Amino acid sequence: MTSPQPEARARLSPSARVAAAFARIAEVDRPEVWITLRDEAAVRAEAAEVEERLATGAVLPLAGLLVAVKDNVDVAGLATTAACPEFAYTPTESASAVQRLAEAGAIVLGKTNMDQFATGLVGTRSPYGAVRNAHDPERIAGGSSSGSAVAVALGIADIGIGTDTAGSGRVPAAFNGLVGIKATLGVIPAHGVVPACADFDAVTVFAATLDLAVRAASVMAGPDARDPRSRTWPADVRFATAHVPRLAVPDPANLAALDPAYRDAFDRTVHAASAAGCKIDAVDIAPLLDAALLLYDGAIVAERHAAVGDFLEARPAGADPTVAAIISAAANTTGPAFAADLDTLARARSVAATLLAPFDGLLLPTTTEHPTLAAVEADPFTINRRLGTYTNFCNLLDLAAVAIPGAATTDGDPFGVMVVVPAFADQVAVDIAARLQNTSPAPLLLDAGVELAVFGAHLRDQPLHWQLEELGARFSGTVRTTDAYRLTALDTTPLKPGLVRTGPGLGAPILGELFRLSEGALGRFLAGLPAPMALTAIELEDGRTVVGFTATHDATATATDITEFGGWKAYLGAS
């Protein structure tokens, strides 16, 4: 059998989804994808439990979705090996991210193969075998989260969980035609994850669609006190990008690492972004590419030795020689060299912030080429290094990224791009990715903020709407008030309505629009609000109470009553 398409899979019950997954596992015969595959009977039993929870009214946003978990991320009761048999231990609790997925109704299928100790971008550095690409088994799957990506690309799992220090949650997405989300460092907690470089590790998600990837990332996000590096969304986080996003792309000289097929695909992807309404400007990203070298060529690699260096000093039989060589060499790093590199990174972050400040995002090719398994075997170091050209600097510089398929190569092979943004601008990256994929509306990643109801000059297509756009406000839909409100036309410049509460049954439902924005943005908005406008609690006809516009009674007392029109735009249209 062939795997059901995402639309068809969405209609399957949890039990049917499990049955289809195990049938697909047998059909594709890719044993190298898994290090530990759960017993089918146990997974079916868990699916039945999810169905029982649904029957009792439980709200499970990921009910029955199947998850492939990279084997450096803990799942209670399943061995964690980090792709080294001698390292194995069996955790009694799951990683924070996995536990949150389970609470939302997702079901773990098993633990997936990876570049050992998350050291590599090729997916071949494992005693459990090289993971082959989902579409071309002669080529690499990409690492280090290779197994999770291929499990999704083959239609076995709905969600793949990986980690990303140098690009491991993005390069496999590019090679296998998937969406990969690498959120801002710490937004998805790393509790229960075997560290690679603890200060620069991110838990990531793969999915076939942007919508599902965002849903999974949203469930996993949120601080966890057990992870001292976890972070929460700031009070001034942006909930949307600009109406016309401004994208930076690399100067042609910065693209020299791309092979010709990828360069052509990137050029066509940039052209498509322009056609989709993005404003494109080329910039020199050489400072970012220089910073990327610090991850392996500098003293920062000492963090890898701090994670598993002592274990590898015992020379376990299952250690991958390439991985062991990289990590063991870091033992010679000195404290002054590490401190110097931290200072270099701080300066590079400042340069990056200045470079990206005028833009909503930076559009990059995810990687440089798609090598064969044989090529990587012949040259395991140089090719791996080249694959991280555009990914290695992201975590070092505290940037977030959403990886999506770009224009396919002329041979029809997958090609991937990334939307890279500053820390906590994740929703902006999602919005731009949705535009590039012609997916509307973009899914909401952030579970935060407040809702603001507007009724006049701040409506879309009205003269003051730019103020909301500048604050990163996100359109949530149209709304109506209860019949306790009347609408007046104020004598202001520009023209504005004044909404005033007169009491239940003494007014009429008034049409408005609802926007979500951060608490900090709402505070700035209120601080600049001119008289006679004000913000207050507004009662909506659907029973909700939200923050919204009103006007002072003295201003509305002498204004023209326009309640009969039911809304500001209707009044303007009739004037």
C-alpha positions, -999 to +999 in steps of 0.1 A: +000+000+000+010+036-004+008+061+025-024+082+026-019+118+016-020+144+045-057+153+038-067+116+039-046+109+070-064+137+088-096+118+085-083+086+100-091+076+135-061+072+158-063+034+156-066+035+118-036+059+116-015+034+136-025+006+114-016+026+083+018+036+098+029+000+105+017-011+071+038+017+056+069+007+077+067-028+063+061-015+027+091+009+026+115-015+043+138+012+058+151-003+090+179+022+093+153+049+101+147+035+135+169+027+165+139+016+187+105+010+171+077+004+196+056-028+195+026-023+173+002-037+200+014-011+225+010+017+201-025+005+192-034+004+229-023+040+233-044+050+202-074+033+219-067+054+250-067+086+229-100+076+214-114+071+249-102+105+260-119+121+229-151+103+237-151+118+272-148+153+258-111+159+261-097+186+239-067+171+222-053+193+194-029+166+182-052+136+188-038+104+172-010+121+153+021+099+152+055+111+163+090+100+154+115+111+181+152+116+175+171+093+198+188+120+218+154+131+231+140+111+260+108+091+258+098+074+291+104+037+290+124+037+257+162+037+256+180+069+247+212+060+228+222+092+209+232+067+183+258+051+205+249+017+220+272+020+250+257+053+259+222+039+263+200+046+293+163+043+299+146+074+312+116+073+335+102+105+322+099+120+288+115+152+276+093+183+281+086+186+244+076+149+241+054+151+272+035+181+259+029+164+226+015+134+244-007+155+266-021+170+233-030+135+221+000+126+200+015+091+200+052+082+198+060+055+173+096+051+182+131+065+184+149+074+152+184+071+139+207+102+138+243+114+134+259+102+166+257+127+195+240+151+171+273+158+154+269+161+117+246+172+089+248+141+068+228+114+086+255+087+080+275+089+112+258+061+131+266+025+140+229+018+132+235+025+096+234+055+072+199+069+068+190+070+031+170+099+016+133+094+013+131+103-024+165+091-036+181+062-016+215+069-033+216+103-016+219+113+021+189+121+042+208+149+060+216+150+096+218+149+124+180+145+127+179+121+097+156+094+109+129+117+121+128+136+088+127+104+067+099+089+088+078+119+080+088+122+044+079+085+038+045+091+052+050+069+083+049+096+110+030+129+110+055+148+132+092+143+134+111+156+165+147+166+160+173+189+174+193+216+157+226+231+167+242+236+133+213+230+110+201+195+119+164+205+120+166+223+086+190+205+063+170+172+065+139+192+058+155+206+026+167+172+014+133+154+021+109+181+009+096+190+044+089+220+066+113+223+095+108+248+124+138+258+145+123+282+170+142+308+190+166+292+214+149+281+246+113+287+234+109+249+232+126+236+264+155+212+261+148+193+293+153+156+286+176+162+256+212+149+254+231+181+249+254+186+219+263+223+226+240+231+255+239+269+249+231+265+212+208+234+210+172+237+198+144+211+198+129+211+163+099+198+144+094+183+109+061+180+091+047+177+056+028+210+060+035+244+076+002+242+095+010+210+112+046+220+120+034+252+136+007+233+156+033+209+170+058+237+178+031+257+195+022+227+217+059+222+227+067+258+233+067+274+268+092+277+296+102+248+319+120+255+351+139+222+347+157+238+317+177+268+329+180+280+293+143+279+285+126+312+276+092+327+272+078+351+246+086+387+255+060+413+262+067+431+229+067+400+206+053+406+171+022+386+160+024+393+123+047+406+096+042+437+075+016+437+047+044+439+022+073+420+039+108+432+031+131+403+026+169+404+025+187+379+002+224+373+000+246+392-025+256+370-054+291+367-040+277+351-008+261+323-029+294+310-043+291+278-022+259+267-040+262+241-068+247+253-101+214+234-097+208+249-063+218+284-074+192+282-102+165+269-078+173+297-053+171+324-080+137+310-090+126+309-054+135+346-049+116+355-081+086+337-068+089+355-034+088+388-053+058+377-073+041+368-040+043+404-029+076+405-010+101+434-014+135+419-021+169+436-014+203+420-017+227+424+013+262+412+021+259+384+047+296+378+049+297+387+086+271+360+093+290+334+073+322+343+091+305+338+125+293+304+114+330+292+114+331+296+152+309+265+157+335+240+147+367+260+139+366+279+172+367+272+209+329+269+210+333+232+200+344+227+236+307+226+245+305+193+226+333+179+247+317+191+279+286+171+269+301+137+260+338+141+258+346+121+290+323+093+277+342+091+244+376+091+261+368+055+272+367+046+234+334+027+233+332+002+205+301+019+190+317+054+187+316+068+152+353+076+143+344+109+127+323+121+156+349+109+181+376+128+163+356+161+163+347+159+199+380+146+213+399+173+195+380+199+215+396+187+247+426+209+239+405+241+240+417+267+265+396+289+287+410+321+273+402+309+237+367+301+247+363+335+264+377+352+232+352+334+210+323+344+233+334+380+228+336+375+191+301+361+191+287+390+211+301+414+185+288+393+156+253+393+172+254+431+172+265+432+136+237+408+127+211+429+145+222+460+126+223+441+092+188+426+096+171+456+113+156+471+081+141+437+071+113+414+081+134+384+074+164+369+056+157+344+028+185+319+024+191+286+007+191+259+034+221+241+022+246+240-007+241+207-026+227+172-022+255+147-020+254+110-025+261+085+002+292+074-016+305+110-018+301+115+019+318+082+027+347+093+006+349+128+021+331+129+055+345+162+067+346+186+038+311+179+025+296+181+059+313+214+066+300+228+033+264+217+040+263+240+071+274+271+052+240+289+057+227+271+088+257+271+112+254+307+123+217+308+133+219+295+168+252+312+175+236+345+167+203+338+184+182+337+153+151+317+145+143+300+112+115+283+093+127+259+066+103+252+037+106+237+002+116+261-024+115+258-062+125+223-072+157+219-092+153+215-130+157+177-124+127+178-101+148+172-069+137+189-036+154+222-028+149+241+005+150+276+017+149+292+051+132+324+064+156+336+091+146+362+117+158+377+150+150+360+183+113+359+191+102+370+156+092+334+149+056+343+140+070+367+114+090+339+099+059+317+098+039+344+081+065+349+054+068+312+049+031+309+045+032+337+019+060+319+000+040+287+000+007+304-009-008+292+023-034+315+038-040+323+065-007+316+082-011+294+113-005+310+147+025+299+166+023+321+196+000+314+225+001+348+241-010+384+237-042+403+240-071+410+216-080+445+206-113+455+189-113+484+165-142+501+148-130+530+127-098+545+114-077+515+125-098+490+104-080+474+075-078+497+045-084+527+068-059+556+073-046+546+107-043+509+102-006+513+097-002+519+134-014+484+142+008+469+114+038+487+128+031+471+162+029+436+147-008+432+153-025+402+138-060+402+122-082+377+140-115+383+123-146+405+122-167+409+153-199+427+164-207+443+197-238+436+217-268+459+213-255+480+242-235+504+220-241+534+197-218+547+170-211+584+163-191+603+138-166+625+155-152+658+143-116+647+141-088+645+115-087+619+101-124+612+105-131+587+133-161+571+149-168+572+186-183+540+201-201+546+233-219+522+256-255+532+264-269+500+279-284+467+268-311+472+241-304+509+238-280+506+209-273+481+181-246+456+172-217+475+157-193+458+132-156+459+140-124+439+136-103+420+161-065+420+163-041+402+185-010+420+197+015+418+225+009+434+259+039+457+253+025+468+219-009+475+235+008+496+261+026+517+234-006+520+215-025+533+245+003+557+254+000+574+220-038+575+218-051+610+213-081+625+230-110+619+228-102+582+221-098+557+249-096+519+254-121+500+276-138+466+279-161+459+250-188+433+251-191+412+219-223+395+208-206+361+210-202+366+248-166+376+249-153+408+265-122+423+249-102+455+250-116+479+224-120+515+213-144+539+228-147+577+230-153+601+259-190+610+265-184+647+261-171+641+225-199+618+215-226+639+230-223+665+202-213+640+174-236+627+146-253+595+156-246+569+129-257+537+147-282+529+120-254+520+096-241+492+118-205+501+112-180+527+101-173+514+066-210+512+059-214+548+070-185+559+048-199+540+018-232+558+022-217+593+027 
